[in-house]
């Protein structure tokens, strides 16, 4: 199911033995555009400490009830490694986090979630000695390619022939936990209209200049199907979008990957 990622904020995180807290923001991988973590405000029971929750632990998403059910206990979360969510999360921190929960590393394979297509494919705990985990953490690089969705919101978006607007939000797939589209709010030359751009059409992102460069022309974007936030994104709408840009849809690309795996 595709939904606006802004709906993540404020979702209650329900552990197997009680509520953990509420979602504050999310971190995505700037290479694959997968949502790797949610930062959770735990409130009074952990002294205001923020914790990371991986989509690997999510067993049910109830958008109407505004709740995520996770296969974790409150004690597991309480004893999880301390990570300063106000600073970049390093790969060493991720390795320590994954080692604590017994998850396989998502960066250890060819697919969106490493050896799996979906985060649920990594939910089976693995066992490793403390020495093995320590060696694994030490070998990891510092760069984890994680970016805050909150920070990227507002970045300027440049077409091949000029600016078209700014990033206003993200559309996510709640099964793959992947950002399928960037929501772009146009302005000045095209007031009021919103469009969707696939991460696959992004040529590069300048994190220093807070700019996203897409390999699409302004006229091409202008003639694209309009995105209306109050209207559900159907597969028919997606097909029209990809036909307009003469690009292969992500679901066909992923099907091809499965065949060759």
Secondary structure, DSSP 8 states (H G I E B T S, - for coil): -EEEGGGGTT-EEEETTEEEEEEEEEEEETTT-BEEEEEEE-GGGGTT-EEEE-GGGEEEEETTTTEEEES--HHHHHTS----TTS---HHHHHHHHHHHT---TTSSSBTBBTBSSGGGG-S-----HHHHHHHHHHS-S---EEEHHHHTT-EEEETTEEEEEEEEEEEETTTTEEEEEEEEE-STTTT-EEEE-GGGEEEEETTTTEEEESS-HHHHHTS----TTS---HHHHHHHHHHHT---HHHHHHHHHHH-
